[in-house]
Amino acid sequence: MTDAPHVETRDLSKRFGGVQALHEVSVSIVRGTVHALVGENGAGKSTLGKVIAGVHQPDGGALLVDGVPVQFGSPRAALLHGVTTIAQEISLVPTRTVVENVFLGIETARLGHVDRRALRRRYDELEEWAGFGIPAGVPVGALRIADQQKVEILRALAREARLIVMDEPTAALTASEAARLLEVVGSLRARGTTIVFVSHFLDEVLSIADTVTVLRDGRLVQTTPAAGQTTGSIVTAMLGRSMEANFPPKMPPPADAPVVFSVEGLETKRFLRDISLEIRAGEILGLAGLVGSGRSEVAHALFGADARSAGVLRLDGEEIKVRSPRQAIGHGIALLPESRKTQGLLMGRSIRENVTLPHLDEVSTAGRVQRSVERRRATELVERVDVRTPGIGIPVHELSGGNQQKTLFAKWLFRRPRLLIADEPTRGVDVGAKRAIYDLIAALAAEGMAVLLISSELEEVLGLAHRVHVMRGGEIVARLEGDQISEDAVMAAAFATELALAGRESA
């Protein structure tokens, strides 16, 4: 590692339609370091990474590699200079083997045919250097996401990449998988590879980065050594203000608030057992527990997406039948699912269409959608939840993660739900968008809505919920309220069985 810049941007600018994504950004990235780009969703960090990797071409300014000005017209052109990117969305061929994916397009040929023995030798040499332990002949689709990302890294190294842009590389990983990937990043740095690390996970950034660049609204805020930063100082730079409180003040429902929704004895054939709970008007009930404890299964069963084998559901004291999402929506039950991309939104369709899709009967006459009515209602809801967008006609996939999540809220506020089930409502959004979503959830509860909040972030549950139920193994094992609600109490309930087993094994 030297102090010589590997890549520099000088007054780099990029516009998408009416949105100025980057405005005269100048950054110097030192060879053999991990350089993090952070900021709120929409701040320009991913755009900057994509310009460096040739995915986007700048409108102004200069890009230099090894001190020489370059103009990348494509990712292939960038690769010729040893620069490549690993996107958040895996772009491998799932039906082909690891070795075939690693050398796709750069195969060794002999007499017009792929020399598989030569490919295997090349792979073994590359794998020995990287030390990932990924078998060559396994189909990529059979690997975990974390291992697929390692295959992406091997593919970049096989193309002699000396600088790798990693865009949200840990977003889809578990905590243990993310930790292993960060070890890989560290080993790449030790071997002289330069890493541009785009992420909104600030703890990870501080654990691995040498340098941190903060962007806000497409402009450079600061570039500093990571060693002198804290999560608090980075958040202040990102937002332009200090976040004195991560969560809005709790407003408990009145003591005489009526029970809006209740379920008694909910069970499913495969997992859930005797789930009973009730939520009052204006109340946020938190559902905590480890991954796999059954939280999302409860959400799906209440919404009619998963079949129940037992259980009675009541809305405003009256028993209701919910055997499908359509029936749930009809009763005023809304679900923000865990994955907005696969379960909540049609990513290729417009904001307008996503917001109105479950409610077409209310914007249609004689079976035809009235576009003026649809636009008016969608615009009202988008403005209410503060989706930052140049227009409601753009595809949802062009929005930042936070604005995609707000679009989900807008969809379910078209008809005011009696019960809002929010499953991982801030997954994949930055710290600023998180606070906006927290404020929205709190405001909906304050208006009298019943909210069931499910989150893997314990701080989120503790910061928002008025009461907390803890799940383990498909059952509710603790019911906490008032002074009982604490991190220690939730963790003790969530881990109890595992700790007992560990104690028996050690004995």
Protein Blocks (a to p, Z undefined) as FASTA:
>chain_A
ZZbdfbdcehiacdehjbcfbghiacdddehiacddeddehilmmmmmmmmnomaccfbd
cddeehiacddfbfklmmmnopacddfbdcbdfkbcfklmmmgoiacceehiacfklmmm
mmmmmmmmnonopafklcfklpcfklmmmmmmmmmmmnopabdcdehkllmpcfklmmmm
mmmmmmmmmnopacddddfbfklmmmmmmbdcddeehiafbdcdfklpcfklmmmmmnop
acfbfbdcdddddfklccfbdcehiacfklpgciacdddehiacddeddehilmmmmmmm
mnopaccfbdcddeehiacddfbfklmmmnopacddfblmlmmpcfkbcfklmmmmmmmm
mmcgehiacfklmmmmmmmmmmmnopacfbfkbcfklpcfklmmmmmmmmmmmpacfbdc
dehklgoiafklmmmmmmmmmmmmmnopacddddfblklmmmmpmbdcddeehiafbdce
hjllcfklmmmmmmmmmmmmmmmmmZZ
